[in-house]
Amino acid sequence: MKKIIGLFLMLILISAPVKIYAADIKIVINNQQLKTGNAPVILEGRTLVPLRDIAEAMGCEVKWFPETQTINLKNNKFIVGMQIGNYWISKIDAVTAQIITQYGIDVPPILINGVTYIPVRAFAEGLDAYVGWDAGTQSVLITHDTTVVFLHPDLRN
């Protein structure tokens, strides 16, 4: 009986998704390191970042719809729509509100201790940003067209 319980517990542990807090991973946007209040997370081999920190750093307005756990991230070109636990992202034209495309992702947005984490590559590429990885500095590198970016409210004149 003890062997069966032990085997059952081992199967539960093996099947549970593994979250690794990656305090050493840096996020660099247009050559500026982003300071976040929460460390990025690696889940199933994908880097997830705290949503609000990165979205605002990339000039996006963040809208949260708690009843559906949906997030809309908008700049003046695009709206990137995603939902907690959903493996699909919508890219919408911000002017016409027409869906441009929908695409699947490996790891959906998740909530960890009340903080929304999003897959950095899927979000950034949804805004037509380039995303790279520098293994030497353990950095996610994001480059995007700054002409489409709103300034964070704290940075406006």
N, C-alpha and C positions, 0 to 999 in steps of 0.2 A: 504494500500500500504506500509506504514511504517513497519507494522508487517511482511509483506512478505520479504522486504529488510532485516530487522533485522534477520529473520529466515534464509535467504540465507547466510548472513554474518556469522552467528553462525555455519552453516553447513560447510562453508569453513574453519573456525578456527578449528573445531573439526576434520575434515578430514586431515588437514595438519600434516605432521610428526613433532613430538616434539623433538627439540634438547635441551639438557641441557648440558651446559658447566660444567664439573665436576673438578674444580680446586683442590678439596680436594682428588681426587683419585690419588694414587701413582702407579707407574709402577716399579716393582722390578724384575730385571733379574739376575739370579744366585746370589741372595742375595745383589745385588747392585742397589740402587735406581736410576732410569733413570731421568735425568733432561731434560725436553722438553721445547721448545720455545713456544709451544701452549698447552693448557690444553686438556686432553681427553674430549670426548663428549659422552653422553649417548643418544642413539637414539633407540626408540622402545625397551627399556630394554637391549640393547647391548652396550658394551663399545667400542668406536672407538678411535683410537690413531693416532697422526700424523705419517704418514708413514715413512718418511725419518729418523726421530729420532729413532724409534724402530727398523727399518730394519738395520740401520748401527750399532746400539748397539748390535744386534744379529749377526753381522758379514756378513751381506748381501750386495752384490752389487745391487744398485737400477738402473733400466733402465725404463725410461718413454718414451712412444711413443705417442706424442700429437695428431697425426692424428687419432688415434683410442681410445685415452684416456686409454691405456693399461699400466699396470705396471708389470714388471718382477722383482722378488726379488730372488737373487741367492746366494747360498753358494756352497761349493764344493760337496754337495750331491744332492741338490734339487734346482729346480726353482719353485717358486710359482707365477703363473700368474693370474692376476685379472684385471678387467676393471671397470671404473667408472660406477655406475648404474647397473652393471651386478650381478646377484644373483648366479653366478657359479665361482668356483675357480678351476684352473688346477694345479695339482702337477706333475712335470716333472722330470725325472732323469737327473741330470746336466751333466752326462758323455755321456749317449746315446741319450739324447734329446727326449726320448720316454715318452709319457704321462703315468704316473703311475695310476692316478685316477683323476676324476673330481667330485666335490661335491658342493651341494647347500648350501647357507647361508641365514640367516634370514634378514640381513641388508647388502646391497652392499657397496663397497667403495664409498665415496662421496667427493666432493670438497666443502670446506667452506673457503670463503675469499682467494681463491687461494692456500689453503693447502689441500693436499690429506689426508683423514682419512680412515683408514681401520679397520675392525673388528678384535680386537686383538686376540681373541681365534682362529678364522679361519686361520689367518696368521701364528700364532705361531704353531698351531697343524699341519699345512702344512709343517713345518720344523721339525716335530717329537718332538716338545717341549711339556712339561707338562705345563698346564695353570690352576691356581687355584685362589681362591678369599679369602682374609682375611677380614672378615667384621669388625673385631675389629680395624684394622688399615686402612680400606678402600683402600686396596692394591690389584692390579692384580699381581699375583706371577707367574713368568715364569722361568722354569728351562729347560736348554737344554745342549746338549753335546758340551762342549767347544772345543773338538778336531776337530770339523768340521767347526769352525768359523774362518773367515778371520779377521784380525785386521782392525779396522777403519784406514784409511790412516793417520790420525793425531797421531795414536798410534804406527805406524810402526817405526822400527829403521832406 
